[in-house]
Amino acid sequence: MVLSPNTALVWFLVTVHVIPTDAAGQPRRRLNLNLEDEVDRDRDQDRDWNRDLHQVLDSSVNLRSKRANQSAGLEPGDAAEAFRVPTLDGEFVYPPGGPRGSLIVHAFTNKSAFLECLWSSESSLARLVEDLPASAQVLFLSLDDSAADDALWMREQLHRAAALSGKKEALSRCHFSPVPVFALGNWIPSVLYSWACAGHNCGLSQAVFKSEGWKMPIIVKRLDARYDWLIGRWSQKSYRLIDAGDGCQPRPSVAGAVAWVSEGNCSFFTKVQNMVRSNASGVLVYSLPGNSIQDMNCEGDECSTPLSIPAAMVHQEPSVAEALRFEQSVSVSFQTTPSPNVFIGIDQQGALSEMGWFLYPTFSFINWQAQWFDFYQSLLTRLQHPAHVVPVFDKVQMHGDKGAVATVDLPIDLLDFDTLELDASLSCPGRRDSSCAHWDHIVQLFVCCDHFSSYCDVELGRWITAFRRGTGRWLTDVSPLIPLLNNARCTFTMKTAPWAMPWRASLHLRFSSSNHTGSRVEKLRPFMLMSLYSGGTFDKNYNKRFQPIGFSVPASTKKVELYAVITGHGSDENGCGEFCPTSHHFLINSVFNNTRTFDSAGTPLGCTMLVKEGAVPNEHGTWLYGRGGWCDGLQVDPWRVDITKQLNMTANESNSVVYFGTYDGRDPDPTQEPGSIIMSSFLVFYK
């Protein structure tokens, strides 16, 4: 991306009166920016620059409109065409002349309560200026006629956040265009409009008020309470609206109606809880004059109290307040109007990408998508390393009981390799995320090289599908399981839950050699596996299933490794095994306790920490939460422990291993709906 000199601002296309307005249409309060002299100078430059904004060059739109028409029909995965956009700091040029990072395009609109909160929240702004990956650029646009004011305001908001945090580096990678989207004259408007959306926080969520005597309904933007706090949803019906003051005490008068509640004096949780106790059907919290719409959420222990009604926040509407004050009947209904998309991405390869669901208003969702772009670029680099590649599936449909099945020939010189990696990807039937499978499911890869062997149809790899996103690709090292490939031809079966929507599976086996650091380095290769334990229902009888296993180490063995793939699923009253921190112990010779603990399970952002390792971001549902050994849209990495020094390596001498699993340091003992542990485990012998 290149910015040309400020003379490029002659491209600016709209006449502007610099009266910054907030997302509610009210005058935006200019915040005191004396924190930094540099920010003050920027403000003075804005005033000088705006004197030139009345010079309109309509011809520039006409010159570029033909190219925009040629770009219609672009889909995710298509190459992004070159473009130029005027910004407050010069002309933004894509692609850049130098190394290409990722680009996020964000189109603001005052009509969205979600975007108002995104841009007004101190924590949201801080996340962008502090955590935006160094490889990423962001181009900020506006869908509205007020694009020039919006650009100045957005830049001011980020400069203020950077001054408060002391981190300004990201500002050099944020670009603000005063040209409205409808006047850009390139392919960007076509993509934003054709990728229109009406899903969660994508589309315009609105409240519609009606009252006798009004000629027209009053329609205002709304922001629903945090998706994972209040599970109640607005129905399509019309509700009575009843004034409930500040909502800090129960109001019996709101029974069966939507409570009209002012912000302040108590927490959002207290307001909603009091209205639940008053038998209200829902809660509308209105902001006080001059305040922005906020993200309604619980805090701390509040979140453990279930509340069954929906709630949302809106701006105070004078006509509604007046009608209620004079005890006039007011009804409210709720709707979502489709809108152009407001986020699109371009990865390091120049491919267009959807950005997924932004589940609540924070710029962290931009950062996570940019982190995934970095991961994917790194993955492609790893795939350039030398390897003998065996294709297994290429976008084969995986569905039903059968799944995807293929029989392939393995390399004749298999003994020359000591590394086996699974290059796996899942894509959706269509090119949009909307065609992707609902829910997250386990995907397992089984291999059979000898139908008469006890190691036929043993699990070779495990993944978890993304929830309505189709961008997953992973490289998983399963080298210890090479002994499973004990024949020249092997059959591979990849399957998920038979009732799940279809995926298109791709799989390549990558064989390579390691330990090339010198002739004195001993090259070890796995030659034998010994099956250990599987999991089961995680209840009070879980550990009673597992008995000690005795074994001796084969002659010529140089190394022994514990290898296990473990994931927890289901949810009892403690969230086990998906959302509780379980521990898994392999006790060697009654002395050495090798433990795998899922300590991030149930944490609010546990899986966001693994986006850099390939977890698909911005999915539907609760993809952000930490889980028991897995995340949506990610491979399940094997757990490997070198236990050589824990064993008696003398031939024919006895060793023992026993497994047990615990929750909170003790045997599981759920009272209802126990979860389960899915596990495959081996001892791997090397020579």
N, C-alpha and C positions, 0 to 999 in steps of 0.2 A: 504494500500500500504506500502510495507516495502522495505527499501534499505539495502542491505547487505554490509559488509565492502568493501573497494576499491579493495580488491583482486579479487572481482568478475569481474573486468575489463578485466581479461584474456579471457572473452567471446568475446571480440571485434574481429570482423571478417574481417576487411578490412585494407589494407595497406594505410597509409595516409601521404601525404605531407602537412604540415600545412602552406598553402598559402591561407588564407581566401579570398573568392571571393564573389562579390556582386551578387544580383539576376540577373544582366544583363550579368554575366560572366566576368565582369571586376574585377580587384583586389579590394577587399573591403578595404576602408580606415579604419585603426584601429583608433577609436576615442580616444581622450585623456581621460583616466579613472582616472586621478589623483584626481578626486573628492573624492575618498575614497581609503584609503590604502588597505582596504580589497579587493577591486576589483583588485588592482595591484597584490596582492598575488595570487589571482585566476589565473591571466594571467601567472604568473611564474609557477604555478602548471600545467597549461595547457601545457607549453613548456616541462616540465619534463615528464609529463604523455605521451605525444606524442612520446617520444623516445621508448616507449614500444609497440606502436601500430603495429609494423611490425610482431608481434607474432600472426599468424593467425591459428585458430583452425577450419578448414573446417568441421571436423567431427560433430561439434555442430549443423550445419545446417542439416546434414543428420539425426541426432538423433531426431530432432524436426519436420522434414518435414512430417512424417507419421501423426502426430497429426493434422497438418495444413490441410491435405487432408480430415481428418475426420470431419473438421469444415465447409466444404463447404456447402453453402445453408443457412447460418444464415440470419435471417430476423429481422426487428425491432420488439421488444417485446420478442425475444428469450433471454435465459440466456447467459450471457457472460462467457465463460470458463476461468479457471485460466490460467495465463501466467506469464512469467518472461522475462524482457527485460534489457539488459545492458544499463547503462546510464553513463554520465560523472562523476557521484557521487556515483556509485555503482549499484547494481542490483535492479531494480524496480519489485516488486512482487504484483500481483493482484490475488485474493482479499487480503485485508490486514488482519492481525491477530486481529486487534481491530475493533472499530466502522467503518462502511463502509459509506463513502461519495460518491459523484458522481465523475466520471472520464470523462474528455474530451480528446480525442485522435486527435491530429492535425498532418497531414503529409505535410511537406513543399516540394515545388518543385521550382527550379529556372526558370521553364518554364512558370510560371504564373505571369503576370503583377499584378494581383490582390493581390497575396501573397507577391510580392515584396513591394508593397505599404503598405500592412498590417504591414509588419515588418520594414518598413523604417519611417513610420509616428510617430512622437513624441506623438501625441495625442492618437493614437491607442495603443502604448506600455504603455502609462501612464494609460489607462483604465484597462489594464490587471493587472498591479502591484498594482493599487490603489483600484480596485473594484471587483476583483475575489472573489466570496463568500467563506467564511471560510471553508465550507464543501467540496469544490471542489478541485480536483487535475487535473493537465494537463500534459499529456505525449506528448512531441514533438518529431516527427520522421521526416525523409526525404525520399522522393521517389527516390532520385537521387544517382548516384555514389559518389557524394561529401558529403555524409551524415555526415562524421566526421567534415569536415569544416563547414557544415551547423549547426551542433549541437553547435560547439564552437561559431559560429557567433550569433545564436539565443540566447544562454545564455548570451553572451556579450551585446547584444542589451537590454535584459531585466535587466541585472545588471546595465547598464548605466541609463536606465529609472528609476529604483528603487533608484539609487543614486541621481538623479535629483529631484525626488519627496519626498525623505526621507522616503519612505515606502518600507520596505524590507520583511515583513512577508510573502507575497505571493510567494517569491522566494523559500521558503522551500517546496512549493507544486507544483513547476514546475520542470519537469524532462526531460532531453535532452539525447536522444539515438544517439550514433554515428554509429549505425548499420542501413544500408539502409533497407527500408521496404521489399524489395525482398529477404533479407537474415534473416528476423526475425524468420522464422520457426514456427510460430504459426498461429492462426486464423485471426489475424489482416489484413494481406495482402488480404486474401480471401474476407473479408467484404469490404475493401477499393476498391478492383477491381470490385466485383460483385455489389456494390452500386454506380457504376460509374455514372457520371452525365455530362450534357452539358447545363445546364440552366444558369440563370443569375449569373455570377461570379463563376459558378461551371462548370468546363471545361476550356479549353485553348482558350481564345479569341486571335485572330491573325490577322495581316495585311499581305497581300501577294502582293509584288511588282514585276512587270515585265517590261522589257525593251528590245528593239531590241539589239542584240549583247550579251545578257546574256544567258548562257547555261541553267541556272536553275533560277527559281524564288527565291526571297529572302523573307523568312517568319519570322516575328518578333512578339513578344508578344505585346498585346495592352491592355489598360484599358479604357473602355468607360466612358464618363462623367457621373456624378451622375444621377441615373435613374429618380429621381423626379425633375431634373432641365431641362434637354434637352429631350423632348419626341420624337424627331426624331430618327429613327433607320436606320442602314445601310441596304441597299437592297442587293440582291444577284448579282447585276451587277458589271461590272468593271468600275471604274472611272478614268478619267485623273487626274494626280497629278501635281499641279502647285505650284512653290515656291512663298510664300507670305511674305517673310521676317519674322519679329517678329509679324505680324498681328495687330499691334497697330494702323494702318491706313487702310482704305478700299483699296482694290486692284481690279480694274475692270477686270484684266486679269484672275481672278479665276472663272469667271462666268461659271456655269455648271460643274465645276471641284471640286475636293477635294483640299483644301488649305493646303500646307505644311508650318507649322509655328513653329518658335522656341519659347521656353518658355522664360519668363522674360520680363521686361520693361513695362508691363501692365498686368492687371488681365486676367484670363481665360475668364471671361464674356466679357471684351472689345474685345478680339481677336475674339471670336465667333460672337459677335454682328457686328463687322466690316466685317466679312466674309459673314454674312447674308445680310448686306447692299450691298455687292459686288456680291450677287446672287450665292455664292458658294453652292455646293451640300453637303458639309461637311468640317470638319476641323480635321487635324491630327497635334497635337502639339508634337514636339520632345524635349526630355530633353537635356540639355546642358551636355557636357562631365563631367563625375564624379557624376552627379545627378541621383537620383532615380525617377522612375515614380511616379507621384502624383495623388491624388484624385481630379479630375477636378470638381469644384462646384462653384456656385454663392455665394455671400455674401450679407447679409442685403437686402437693397431695390433692388439690382440687380435681386433677385429671383422673383420679381413681374413682370418682363419684359419677355414675352414669346418669345422664340427663337425656330425656327422650324427645324433646321438642326442638324444632329448628329455630335458628336465630340469624339475624343479619344486621348490618349497619348501613345507614343511609345518612345523607345530609338532612338537617332540619328543613322542612318545607313549610313556609309561612302559611300557605292556604290550608294545609292539613292541620297545622297547629291551631289556626283560628277556628276552623270548623269544629274541632274537638273541644276547644274552649267554650264555644257556644252550644255545646252538646248536640251538634248536628251529627247525623249518621254518616260514617265514613267506612268504606270497604277497601280492602287491599287484596290484590292478587299478585302473582309472581310469574315472571317470564324471562326467557333468555333469547335475545335476538342475535342471530349469527352475525359475525363481523369478519373483516379481513384478518388473516393471521397477523400476529404482532411480533413473532420471533421466527427467524429462519437462520440456518447456519451454513457455512461453507467450510469444509474440512481442508487439511493441508494438501490434499490431492486435487482440490478445486471442485469437489463434488457437493451438490446441494444436499441439505439435510434438514429434516424436521427437527424440532427442538423438544418434542414430547410435552408432557403435562407439567405445568408449574402449579404444584399443589397448594402453595400459599405464597403470599407476596414477599419474596426475597430474591435478590440478584444471585444468591447461591446457585440457583438453577442454571443460570448462564455459566457460572464457573464450572459446575459439574459437567455440562455438555462440552465445554472447552477442554476440561481434563480428559474426557473420553476421546476427543479428537487427538490429543497428545498420545494417549495410550495406543490408539489405532495406528498412528504414524510409527510409533515404536515397534508395534507388532509387525507392520509391513517390513520394517528394517530387519527384524529378526528372521523373517521368512526369506530374506535374501541370502542367509547363511547357507553354505553348501550342505546338501542333504540328498539322500536317495528318496524320492517322493513316490508313494504308491497311492493313486487315486482310489477311493472306495465309493463315495457318493458325490454326485454333483447336482445339487438342487433337486434331490429326489423327495417326493412327498412322503412325510412321516405322519401316519394317521392310523387309527384303529388298533386292533390287536396285533397285527403283523408288524407295523412300523415300517422302517426302511431296511432292506436286506440286500446284501451283495456278497458274492464270493470272489476273492481276488487271489492272484499269485503273489507270493512274497519274494523278496530278493534271494537269489541263489546263494549269495555271499553273506547271508544274515549273520553268521558268526563274526564277521568283521566289524559289526556295529555294536556299540554299547549304549546308545541313546535312542529312545523312541519317544517321539512327540506326536500328539494328536492335534492336528489343525482342523478345528471344527467350527462351523458357523450355522446359524439358523436364520432363515429369512421368511417373510410372510408371503401368502398367496398373491397379494397385490403389492404395489410400490409404496402405498401409504401405510402409516401405522394403524389406521382405522381398520385395515384388513387383518391385523395380527390377532393371535389367539388371546382370548380373555383368560385371566388368572395365570398363576405361575404353577408350573408342573415340573416334576423330576424327569430328566432325560437320562437314560442309561445306555451305554454301549456294551454289548456282549460279544464275546468272540468264541468260536468253536473251530479248532483245527483238527480234532480227532473225536468223532462222535462216540467212540467207545471209552474215552478218557473221562475221569472224574473232573477234569478241568474244562469240559465242554460247556459253553454258555456261561462263562465266568465274566463278571463285570470288569471291563477294561477302562471305562471312563464314566464320569457323571457330571451333569450340568443341571442348572435350573433355568427354565425358560423365562424370558422377560415378559412383563405384563403389558401387552398391547404396544410393544415396540419391536422393531425388526432389524436391529443393527448389531446383533451380537456376533462376535467372532473371538475365538480363544485358542491359545496354544498351551497344551497341558503336557508336562513331562511325566510319562508313565514308564520310564526305563526299567524299574525293578520288575515289571510284569512281562518282560521279553520272553521268559521261559514259557509263557502261555502259547507263544507262536511256534509250536513244535512240529509244524508240517509245512509243506511247500504251498498248500492252498488252505485258506482259512475263510470262514463265513462270519461276517460282521452284521450284527443286528442293532439298530438304534431305534429306541421306542420311548414313548411317554404314555401318560394315561390314555387308554383307548377312547375315552369320551371327549378328550381335548380337541379343540379345533386344530386343523392341519398346520404343519410347518414344512418348509422346504429345507431339507438337511443336506449339508455338504461336509465331507470328511476326507482328509488326506493323512496318510501315515508318513511321518518324516523320520527316516533312519539316518543316523550320523555317528561319528566317533568322537570321543573326548580324550582328555589326558594326553595331549600332544605337546606337553611342556618340556619333554626331554626323554632321552633313552633310558634314564635311570628311574623314571616314574613307572611304577607297576600299574598296569592297566587291568582293572578288575571288571569282571562281567558276571551278571546274575546267571546262575545255572540251574537253580532249583527253588521252588516255592513250597511252603507248607501252609495250608489253610488254617486259620484260627477261628475267629468268632464272627457271627452275624449279630444283628441287633434284635429288636422285637418290641412288643408293647412295653412302654415305660411306666410300669405299675409296680406294686409292692412285690410282685413275683419276678421282676425283671432279672435281678442278679442270681436268683435261684436256678436259672437256666444254664449258668456257665460254670463248668467244672475245670479244674487245672488240667493242663495238657503237658505230658512229659515228652521230651525229645532229646536226641543226641545230635551233635553237629557232625555232618558228613566229613569224611577225610578230604584233605586238600582245601577245605574252606578257609578263606582268608578274612572274610568279613560277613557279619550277619546284621540284617536290618529289619526293624519293625516297620511295616507298611500298612496304613489303614486309611480308609475313606469313610468318614462318619458324618451324618447329618441328622438333625432332630426335626420332627414334624408333628403337626397336631397341636392342640392347646387344651390343657386341663385348667383347673382353677388357678394354677401358678404360671400358666403360659407355656408349660412343657409339652413337647420338646422344642417347639419352634422359637418361642420368645423367652425361654428361661435359660440361665447359665448352667448348663450341665457340664460335668467333668467325666472323663473317660480314662480309666486306669488300666495299664498292662503291667502286672507285677511279675518281675523276672526273678526266679530262684528265691522267692519269698523275701527279697531284700530290696531290689531296685524297682521303684515305682515310676513308670513313665506315664506322664499325665498330659492329656489334651483337654483344655478347658475353653468353653465358648463364652468368654466373659463379656463379650459385646452383645450377646443375645438380649433382646428387649430394649436396648438403648435407642433413643429417638433417632440418632443419625449414624448408627453403626455401619450400615451398608454404604453410606455416602463416602466413608473413608476408603472404600475399596474400588471406587470409580477409576482411580489411577491404575488399578490392576485389572480393569476390564469389566467391572460391574456396569451394566447398562443404566444410565441415569434417566431421570424424568419419566419414569413409567407411571402407569396408573396404580392405584392402591397404595399400600404402605411400604413401598419398595425401600424407603429410607431406613427403616428400623433394622437394627442388628438382629441376626437370627442364629439358630443353632448350627453353626458350621457351614452356612451357605448364605447367598444373597440372590435375589432375582437377577436374571441375566448375567450369570457368572459361572465359570467352571468351579467344580469342587476340587480344590487342590489336595492331593494325597499328603498325609502326615507321615513323615519318614524320620526314624530315629536309629542311629547306629548303636546297637546293643552288644557289639563284639566283646567289649571289656566286662560286660555283665554276665558272660557265659563261661562255662567250662568248655574250652575248645578242644579238649582231648577227645579223640574218637572213642565212641561207645560209652562216654560218661554222660550221666543223666542231667538234664536241665528241666526247668518247669516254667510255664507261663500261665497266668490266669487273668481274666478281664472282669472288671465290674464298673458300673456307671452310677454316678451320684447326682443328686440335686441339692444344692446348699449344704454339701458335705455329708449327706446321709442318703440312705436308700430312698428311691421315689415311693411315694405313698399317696397318690391322688385320690380324691373322693368322687371324682366324676370325669368322664370322657378322657381317659388317659391318652397321651400322645404316643409317639413311637420313635425308635432310633433305627435308621437304616445304615448298616455297616458292612463293609467287606474288609477283612484284615488277613495279613500273611506275615510269615517270616520269610525273608529273602536271603538266600545263601549265595555268596560271591566267591569266585576263584580267579 
